[in-house]
Amino acid sequence: MGEQKQSLVPLHEYKRTKIIATIGPSTHSYEAVREVIQRGANGIRLNFSHGNNEQRLEQLGWIRRASKELKKPVAIIQDLQGPKIRLGDFDDIIQVHTGKMLRFGYKSNWVESGIIPTQYDLSTKVKRGERLYLYDGKVRTRVTSVKDGVVHAEAENNGILIQRKGINLPDTDFAGDVITEKDKADLAFGSQQDIDYVAMSFVQSAADIEHIQRLIKNLGSPRKVIAKVETQLAVENIESIVQAADAVMVARGDLAVETLPESVPIVQRQIIGLGLKYGKPTIVATQMLASMTEMPEPTRAEVSDVATAVLVGADCVMLSDETASGQYPLEAVSIMKRVIMYTQSHAPVKAVFPVEEGRSVSRQLAISRGVISLATSIRAAAIVAETKSGATALQIAAERPEIPLVAVTDDARTAQQLAIVYNVKSYVRPASKHAATKLTDFLRESNILKKGDIVVTASGQYPGVVGTTDTIKVRQLD
């Protein structure tokens, strides 16, 4: 692959924690997409719960065009809808009071039967005694029986029900039935496009991840899988899910309904810690700057929320409604970048997670730690890592170096996938034994590095071959 020159961002302006922005009605134009990327987005999320393939093709074209014009690798994320566990259509507002018995049926006619319609056949999955939460947890019920395709449940509080609102089932095991026919069609569509990641909704176990990975492999696609943690079962199986997935998203909206709201910050930290342990990127999502859907400035609590994610070592923070349907999408990206840059420049604390006794250290991990230790002790200006698959850069990034990490690869897909990895700035160059040296020369010529700067490089004797990083070098620039 030919050389791709890229934007010349000074080292001190590198964001360590990256930004993912969702494209929607508020950003549905080339100019808006380009501006979102220019203001700081490293990844773009396409929500496949909305829109059609014609719109997707248009958006994909805009993203890659802007990425090329701005000379900036951008990761594209296809976020699958997953099972539509929602109420169906009915015109009434249904009043609910404590102790009221409610009935739910797949595509039922509310007016004729008095059975509340659902878009998913709950009767095949739920069992007596399980919790059934409606309208983002505003109405809480418990299943009393399931008979003839109808779920009977007793309300535990007062409230109202409105059509198409979400349903949460914290106790229900979907037994792997989380990839719908729509998802499979969307996967097939995505396999023909320049997409880097697939985000899987409603993950409950590592088996769900392995299932979608097989589907993607059978489609001949190089996309990686992001596990969205938004269910109680996912929290219970979190370590095996992190190990199986390529990246993990803390989807805090549904997670707060499925679990206790006060548990979400702890789960968030746990997931980030596991991401560091296994070298998997982590994404903190939902309501990060929620007030900016309607207001030009975030709340102080939202600023603190973003800063906290940076402090504890998240790879990415994500904007959803803020950039998809909000009134201030560009301002939201700018403010998120400002918070990240200020926090990383002034952070008085660093996230520390418990190290397991007896944990084996792989050669790759030992090399990564050696590179960082050496670079830190000699006050290197940058670490330059040659990588084919991205694994070397991922492993070094997982150790959270404060020194800028530059990845050089001959694979544009790898550069795009690394765009949402902590502290990594990627460049695409032809594979050669001197790729890191040539890139360092380019950075020196471009005044990104200066005379006297020290650079530590990690490379292998077989350029372009996965898993061969075995050499650490120190170079002082002339």
N, C-alpha and C positions, 0 to 999 in steps of 0.2 A: 504494500500500500504506500502511496506517495506521501511526501512530507506535507503536513498540514500546519501552517503557521497559525499561531494563536494569540489571543489578546495578551498584552504585556502588562499584567497587573503587578505592582510592586509587592515585594514579599510581606511588608507590614500590613498590606490590605487584604491578605488571604483570610477568608472566613474559615474558621475551623468547623463550626457547626453549620451545616448547609440548610438551604431553604427549598421546600417543595411547594409549588402553587397549583391550585386546581383551576382549570379552564372551564368557563361556563358562559352564560349569557352576557355577563358584565365584561368579559374579555374575549368575546367571539369576533376577533378581527386580527389581521396580521399585525397591525400597528400596536394593538394592545398586548398580543403575545410577545412581540419583540421587546416592548417596554418592560413587561414583567421579567423577562430574562435579563435585560440590561440592568434593571434595578437590583438584581440579586438572586433570582430563582435559579437553582441548579438542576432541579427536576420539575417536570410538568406532569400533573396527574389528570388523566382523562377518566371521568366517572361514567362507567358503562350502565349505570342505572338510568341515565337520561340520554336523550339524543338518538341519532341513527348513524349508520355507517357512512353515509354521504357527508354528514357533518364531521365525523371522525377523520375521514380522509383529508378534508379541508384543514382541520386543526393540525394533523400530523405534518402536512406540507408546510404550514406556517412555522411550526416549531423547528423543523430541520432547516428551513430557509433562514430563520432568525439565528439559529445556532451557527450556521455557516457564515452569515454576515458579521456576526459579533465575534467569530473565531473562538467560540466557547462551547465545550462539550456539555450536552444537556441530556439527562436521563428522562425517558418517557415511560410513565407508569400506567398500565391498563388496570383499572380497578373494577373487578367483576362485581356484578350485582349480588350474586348468591341467591339463596331462596328468598322469595318475597313473603316474609312472614309478617303480613299486615292485615288489617281489617279490609273488607271489601267495600263495595259501593252501596251507600244508602243515604237518603236525603235528610233524614231526621238527625237531631242531636239527641242521643240516648242518655237519659238521666240515670245515674247509678247511685244507690245508697247502700250503706253497710248491711250485709246479710241478704241482699238481693240475689236471686238465682239467675244466672245468665246462661244462654245457650249459644254455641258457636258451630257453624257448619260451613263446609267448603262451597263457596259460590251460592250460598242460600239467598232466598228472597225474603228480606226483612219484613216487608209490608204484608206478604201473604202468610208467612210462617211464624214470625216473631223470633226467628233464629238469626243471630247476627252473622253476616257473611264474612268469610276470611279468604285471602288469596292463596292460602296453603292449606292442605288437608291435615289439620292438627290431630285429627282422630287416629291417624296411623302412627303417631309418635308419642303423644302425651299419655300419662298414667294418673290414676287417682292419687291425690295428695300432692301433686306437683304444683309449683307456683306458675301462674300465668299473668304476666304484667302487660298492661295496655297503655297506649298513648304516652310513650316514654316514661313508663312507671307511674303515671299520675293515678291510674286505677289499678289496684292490686287485687287479684282474685286467686282462689285455689281450686284446682280441679276436684270435683266430687265424684264424677263418673264419666265414662265414655260408652255410648250405646248407639248402635245403628248410624255410625258416622257423625254423631253429634257429641260435642264436648260440653258437659255441664260443669259450671264453676260458680262458686259463691264469692260475692264481692266482700272485700275486707275494709273498704273505705268509701266515702262519698266522692262523686266526680261525674264527669261526662265522657261520652265516647263520640268521636267524629270519624267519618269515613276515611279509609286509607291510612290511618295512624298505625304506627309500628306495634308489634307484639314481641315481648321478650319472654323466654322460657328458660330460666336459670337452671332448672333441675332436669331438663329433657335432653336425652342423648339421641342425636340424629343419626347415629350409627353410620357415619360416612356419607350420608345422603345430603351433601352440601354443595354439590356442583350440579346446577340445573341444565336443562336443554339449552336455554338461552346462553348460559355461561359457555357451554361447549361450542355453540355457534360463534360466540364472541372470541373464544380462544382460536378457532379456525381462522376467523377474519384477522385477528392479531398476528397470527403466524406468517401472514403474507406482508406484514407491515414492518416498519423500522421501529419496533418497540423493545424496550430493554428489560422491563419488569412486569410481572403480573401480580397484582395484589388480590389475595384470596380472602373473601369475606366468610365469616361464621366458622372459622377454624375451631375444631374441638380437640384434635389430636394430631400427632406426627403422621399418622396414617393418611389423614386428609391431605397433608403436604405432599407425601409420597405419591398419592393418587394423581394430583394435578401435575406433578413433575413428570410422571409417566405419560400423561396426555400431551404435555408440551413436547416431550422428547419424540413421541410418535408423530407429531406434526412437523418434526425437523426444525424446531425453533430454538434459538439460543437464549430465550428469555429466562431471567431468574425469577424466583418466587418470593414475594413478601407475604408473610403470615400476619393477618390482622387479628390481634388479640382483643376480642370483644365479648367473650362468653365466659361463664363460670368454669366450664370444663377446660377451656384453654388455659385459664389461670392454674388449674390443678395439674395440667400436663405441660406447664410452661417450659421446663428445661429440655424435654425431648422435642418440643416444637421448635425451639430456638436452634437446636442441633440440626434438625431436618431442613429448616428453611434457609434461604439465602439472605434474608433480611426480615426484620420484625417491626410491625407498626402497633403502637399502643393506641387503639381506637377508643378513646375515653368516653365517647357519648354512650354507646350501648353498654360498655363495660361498667359505667357508673350505675346503670339500671340493673344489670345482671348481678353485680356484686354490690357491696356497700360503697357509697360515694367516698367515704373516708379511707377506703382501702386502695383507691385508684393511685394516689401519689406513691404509696408503698409498692404497689405492683409495677408502676412505671420505673421506679428505681431498681427493682429486682430484674426487670427485663433489660434495662440498660447494662446492669452488671453482668448478666448472662451474655449479652451481646459482646461485651469486652472479653469475657472469658473464652468465647468460641469464635471470635473474630467475625461477628455478624453485625452489619449496620442496623441501627435502631432509629425509629421515626416516632416522634411524639406528635399526636394529631388530635384535632377536635377542640374548637372554641379557644384557640390560643389567643386570637385577637377578635373574639366574637362581636364585641360592641362596634367594631369598625365596619360591620355590614351596614350600619346606619349612621355612624358618627365618624368624623375625620380624625379623631384621636382615640387611642386605646385607654382602658382604665388602668389605674396603677397596679391592680391585681394581675391584669393580663401581662403587663410589662414584666412583673415579677415572675410570672409563670414561664415566660419565654427565657428569661435570664436563668431561672432555676434549671431548666432543661439543658442549657449551655453548661452551667456549673457542674452538673452531675454527669456530663459526658455524652449526651445524645448526639448521634451523627446528624440528624435532621430534625427540623421543626416544620410543621406543615400547615398551610392555609387551605381551608375548604370553602365554606360559604363566603368568606372574606373576599376571595378573588374570583369565585365562580358567579355569585349573584349579588355581591355587596355593592354599595354605592361608592366605595373608596378602595378599589382593588390595587391600584398602583401605590397609593399611600401606605397600604398595609404591608406590601413587600418592602418598601423603603424603611418603614419603622422597624420591621422585624430585623432587617439587616443592621440598622443602627444599634438595636438592643444587643444583638450578637457581638458586634465589633466592640462596643463599650464594655460588655461583660468580659470578653476574653482579654481585653487590655487591662482591666482593673480587678480581675478576679483574685480575691485574697485566699480562696480555698480551692482545693482540688478534690475531685471525687476519688474516694478510696473504697474498694470493695474487698471483702475477705478473700484471701488466697487459700485454696484448699490444700491441706497438708498431703504430701505424697503425690501431688499432681505431676504427671510426666511432662517433660519439656521436649517438644519436637525440635528437630534441627532448624526448621523454619522459624519457630518461636525464639530459639536461642540466637539465631542470626539477627532477628528483628530487635531483640533486646540489646544485642551487642552493638548494632548500628546506632540505636538511640543513645546508649550509654557513652559511646565514643563521641558522637556528635555533640552531646551535652557537655562533656568534659573539656572538649577543645573549642567550645562555643562556635560551632559550625553555623553558617548562614542558612544552609538548607541540607536536606537529605534527598538524594536522587535515587529512585528505585527503578530498575528495569523490570518489567513484568509483562508476561504474555496473557495470562488469564486474569490478572488482578490480584492473585492470592498474596503475593509478596507485599503489595501496597496495603491490602486489607489487614494483614498481620501486623505490619508496622503501625498502621493507624489505630489498631485495637489497643496498642500500648499507650495511646494518647500523648504523642510527643508534642511539645510546645514549639519545636522547630518546624518550619514549613516543610511539607513532604511533597516532592515533585515526582510523579510517576511518568515514565516514558514507555510506550507500548507501540507495537506495529498494528494493533487491532483497534479500529474505531469503536467497535462495540464495547470493548473493555474500557476505553476512555470514557464512554458515555455512562457505563454502569458505575464507574468510580466517581462520577460527578456528585453523587450523594453520599460519599464516604468522608468521614471526619478528616479535615485538614489536608485532603489530597487535591492537588492541581495536576491534571493530566495533559500530556502532549503526545501526539501521534507522530512517530518517526519510523523509518524502515528498520527492520531488525538487523543489528550488526554488533560485533564485539565492542564497538566504541560508541554505542548509542548514547549512553549516559554522558560520556565525555563530549560528544558532539552537541548534545542538548545543553550541557553546562557552558560550552563555548558560545552557543546561541544566546543564552541568558546573560552572559557577560557582554556580548556585543550589543545586546538590547538594553544594557544598563539596569537589568533586573538584579544582576549580581555585579559587584565592583571589584576592582583590583585589591588583592589582599584577603578577600573572602575565602573561607574554608568550606569545602563541600565534601560530604561523606556519601559515597555511592555504594549501592548494593546491586550486584549483577551476577550473571552465571556464565560458565564457559560455553554454553550452548544457547546462543541468542534465539529467541522465538520459540523455545521449548519449555513447556509448563513444568514447574517444580524443580528447576535446576539452579536456583539462586544459591551461590556458595562463596561469593567473594565480596569482601568489604575493602574499599579503598578510600584514602584521604587525599584530597587535592587542594592546594592553595593557588588561587587564581593570580595570573600575572597581570 
